[in-house]
Structures are given as structure tokens and as C-alpha cells.
């Protein structure tokens, strides 16, 4: 499983999401969209133009992709098989 988290430096929900993933011992790549135009453009492409953060893209082992807008703990638990 590969997780990319698009975030900004000042977003409290981004911090909550990253803390949650660390607590669950789930590795992820962070792309900070308020510091990188390339990261912002990449996120806009994956989200259909939406620029809200946090935005996560989870590529499962079978190659399927899940996208999560915001810190949606219930949806993340379901995707990650966590409790």
C-alpha cells in the first residue's frame, strides 16, 4: 500500500491525519502544496481540480486507488483495515 498525503504547513487537519497515520504505523509520503507548485498541480490533477487539504491518495496492493478528502477517520480505518 502506498499513501500520498497532500497538505499545507498551517492546516490542523493535516497534522491530525499525519499523527493518525504515524500512530497506526502506516508509512506515507507527504507533499506540501503551499511550498511546491508541482505538488499543488499534481494534487489538482488527482482531485479533479479541488484544492482542499488534507487530500490523500491511497494505492492499494491490487493497484486500485482510493482518494480521501479531509481527515475522514472512518473511511481511513475502512481502507487501512484498522480499528
C-alpha positions in Angstrom: 0.0 0.0 0.0 1.3 3.4 -0.9 -0.1 6.6 0.6 0.5 10.2 -0.5 -0.8 13.0 1.7 -1.2 16.4 0.2 -1.1 19.0 2.9 -0.1 22.6 3.8 2.2 23.8 6.6 -0.7 25.5 8.6 -3.5 23.0 8.3 -4.5 21.5 11.7 -6.5 18.6 10.0 -3.3 17.8 8.0 -1.4 17.4 11.3 -4.2 15.2 12.7 -4.1 13.0 9.6 -0.3 12.6 9.8 -0.4 11.9 13.5 -3.1 9.3 12.9 -1.0 7.5 10.3 2.1 7.6 12.5 0.0 6.2 15.4 -1.2 3.4 13.1 2.4 2.8 12.0 1.5 3.4 8.4 4.2 4.9 6.2 3.2 7.7 3.8 4.7 10.4 1.5 3.9 14.0 2.2 3.6 16.6 -0.5 3.3 20.2 0.8 1.2 22.1 -1.6 1.8 25.6 -0.2 5.5 25.2 -0.7 5.6 23.4 -4.1 3.8 24.4 -7.2 4.5 20.9 -8.7 2.8 19.3 -5.7 -0.2 21.6 -5.9 -0.6 20.9 -9.7 -0.3 17.2 -9.1 -2.9 17.3 -6.3 -5.2 19.4 -8.6 -4.9 16.7 -11.3 -5.7 13.8 -9.0 -8.6 15.6 -7.2 -10.3 16.9 -10.3 -9.2 20.5 -9.6 -10.2 20.6 -5.9 -7.5 22.2 -3.7 -8.8 21.4 -0.2 -6.4 19.7 2.2 -5.7 17.2 3.5 -6.1 15.1 0.4 -4.9 11.6 0.4 -4.3 9.1 -2.4 -4.0 5.5 -1.3 -2.8 3.0 -3.9 -3.7 -0.5 -2.7 -1.6 -3.6 -3.3 -4.0 -4.6 -6.1 -3.4 -1.3 -7.9 -6.8 0.2 -7.1 -6.8 3.8 -5.9 -8.8 5.4 -3.1 -9.0 9.1 -2.6 -9.9 10.7 0.7 -10.7 14.4 1.2 -10.1 15.8 4.7 -9.4 13.8 7.8 -12.1 11.1 7.4 -11.1 8.7 10.2 -13.9 6.2 9.4 -13.1 6.0 5.8 -9.3 5.7 6.5 -10.0 2.9 9.1 -12.0 1.1 6.5 -9.4 1.4 3.7 -6.4 0.6 6.0 -8.3 -2.3 7.8 -7.6 -0.5 11.1 -9.7 -0.2 14.1 
